[in-house]
Amino acid sequence: MQRLDGQGAIVAGSARGFGRGIATVLASEGARVAIADVDLEAASRTAAELGGIAIEVDVTSRSSLRDMAARALAEFGRLDILAANAGIYPTALIDEIDERAWDRVNDLNAKGAFFALQACVPAMRERGYGRVVLTSSITGPITGHPGYAHYGASKAAMLGFMRSAAVELATSGVTVNAVMPGNVKTPGLDEAGEEHQRQMMASIPMQDFADPADIGWAVRFLASPEARYITGQTLIVDGGQVLPETPEALS
Ligand SMILES: NC(=O)c1ccc[n+]([C@@H]2O[C@H](COP(=O)([O-])OP(=O)(O)OC[C@H]3O[C@@H](n4cnc5c(N)ncnc54)[C@H](O)[C@@H]3O)[C@@H](O)[C@H]2O)c1
């Protein structure tokens, strides 16, 4: 597989967590990376470690995403890769989810990814080359879990718009795909608590959580020039979590 030398990449939501893992892998493969995050201080630290640039962005704001794309384009002179990874996963049971909580999760996760794509695609289309990789999840498109109704809806919505975007951009040289992680060792997963992690571990055939780099390598493949004939597809990275037909299959 060719290295990514000289390519310009934006990873949204990459100050920490597995966005950081995605940026680390892309940088190690030669890409110039923009660490785009709402937390500028943490983004600056990550960017310094990886030799990238930090960009402050709030993915709930369309104008902020446009500024992000313009800044990266000005720095790199080209935009090859967008990894739309920023997301939140607060838990709330159905009776507790008010309109504000629903909108917050769906605005940040689904609308944020869509407007990130919309901001970056013009520069890609102009050069006839681009790789957009969305971070969805197994939760929503495939599995369900109490407390994740709003989150699951947002992650399934991402796949809905991805497929139409892929078809719309099919002749432009821009592909749009998604990774669907299971459980990844991140500060966000730590914050979900020990009981959540215990339950999750019990359902993973590989008996291990993913490392951020495991997601990074999946993104790297979909973001490679060699993946040119793959668009509108999903890649599950979950240690086999969606596979067991019965709980007994895990023992
Ligand atoms: N950790 C998991 O097990 C897991 C599994 C499946 C999917 N996901 C998804 O992966 C993505 C990353 O998850 P994570 O565990 O690394 O999360 P995390 O909380 O550890 O990191 C998320 C990053 O996004 C940034 N961010 C938050 N709101 C933002 C905003 N409005 N604008 C820009 N940046 C913002 C945060 O500052 C942080 O750096 C999310 O989309 C999440 O839904 C996570």
The ligand as a MOL file (V3000), in Angstrom:
LIG
                    3D

  0  0  0     0  0            999 V3000
M  V30 BEGIN CTAB
M  V30 COUNTS 44 48 0 0 0
M  V30 BEGIN ATOM
M  V30 1 N -14.9640 4.5820 22.5660 0
M  V30 2 C -15.7800 3.6840 22.0280 0
M  V30 3 O -15.8530 2.5540 22.5130 0
M  V30 4 C -16.6160 4.0260 20.8060 0
M  V30 5 C -17.2640 2.9820 20.1360 0
M  V30 6 C -17.9810 3.2380 18.9750 0
M  V30 7 C -18.0180 4.5380 18.4720 0
M  V30 8 N -17.3940 5.5390 19.1390 0 CHG=1
M  V30 9 C -17.4430 6.8670 18.5210 0
M  V30 10 O -16.1090 7.2580 18.2420 0
M  V30 11 C -15.9530 8.6580 18.3230 0
M  V30 12 C -14.8500 8.9870 19.3140 0
M  V30 13 O -15.0930 8.3580 20.5390 0
M  V30 14 P -14.0380 8.4080 21.7210 0
M  V30 15 O -14.3440 7.2750 22.6380 0
M  V30 16 O -12.6880 8.5280 21.1760 0 CHG=-1
M  V30 17 O -14.4970 9.7680 22.4440 0
M  V30 18 P -13.6780 10.7710 23.3770 0
M  V30 19 O -14.6980 11.4630 24.2140 0
M  V30 20 O -12.5600 10.0670 24.0980 0
M  V30 21 O -13.0450 11.7970 22.3130 0
M  V30 22 C -13.8880 12.5950 21.5040 0
M  V30 23 C -13.1520 13.8220 21.0070 0
M  V30 24 O -14.1170 14.6320 20.3040 0
M  V30 25 C -14.0030 15.9700 20.7540 0
M  V30 26 N -15.2730 16.6870 20.6340 0
M  V30 27 C -16.3670 16.5770 21.4420 0
M  V30 28 N -17.3140 17.4510 21.0560 0
M  V30 29 C -16.8140 18.1350 19.9860 0
M  V30 30 C -17.3110 19.1830 19.1670 0
M  V30 31 N -18.5280 19.7340 19.3790 0
M  V30 32 N -16.5440 19.6270 18.1450 0
M  V30 33 C -15.3000 19.0990 17.9410 0
M  V30 34 N -14.7690 18.1340 18.7000 0
M  V30 35 C -15.5140 17.6430 19.7100 0
M  V30 36 C -13.5470 15.8680 22.2090 0
M  V30 37 O -12.9510 17.0610 22.6700 0
M  V30 38 C -12.5860 14.6860 22.1440 0
M  V30 39 O -11.2740 15.0930 21.8220 0
M  V30 40 C -17.3240 9.1740 18.7000 0
M  V30 41 O -18.0020 9.5070 17.4980 0
M  V30 42 C -17.9880 7.9790 19.3580 0
M  V30 43 O -19.3640 8.0450 19.2630 0
M  V30 44 C -16.6940 5.3170 20.2920 0
M  V30 END ATOM
M  V30 BEGIN BOND
M  V30 1 1 1 2
M  V30 2 2 2 3
M  V30 3 1 2 4
M  V30 4 1 4 5
M  V30 5 2 4 44
M  V30 6 2 5 6
M  V30 7 1 6 7
M  V30 8 2 7 8
M  V30 9 1 8 9
M  V30 10 1 8 44
M  V30 11 1 9 10
M  V30 12 1 9 42
M  V30 13 1 10 11
M  V30 14 1 11 12
M  V30 15 1 11 40
M  V30 16 1 12 13
M  V30 17 1 13 14
M  V30 18 2 14 15
M  V30 19 1 14 16
M  V30 20 1 14 17
M  V30 21 1 17 18
M  V30 22 2 18 19
M  V30 23 1 18 20
M  V30 24 1 18 21
M  V30 25 1 21 22
M  V30 26 1 22 23
M  V30 27 1 23 24
M  V30 28 1 23 38
M  V30 29 1 24 25
M  V30 30 1 25 26
M  V30 31 1 25 36
M  V30 32 1 26 27
M  V30 33 1 26 35
M  V30 34 2 27 28
M  V30 35 1 28 29
M  V30 36 1 29 30
M  V30 37 2 29 35
M  V30 38 1 30 31
M  V30 39 2 30 32
M  V30 40 1 32 33
M  V30 41 2 33 34
M  V30 42 1 34 35
M  V30 43 1 36 37
M  V30 44 1 36 38
M  V30 45 1 38 39
M  V30 46 1 40 41
M  V30 47 1 40 42
M  V30 48 1 42 43
M  V30 END BOND
M  V30 END CTAB
M  END
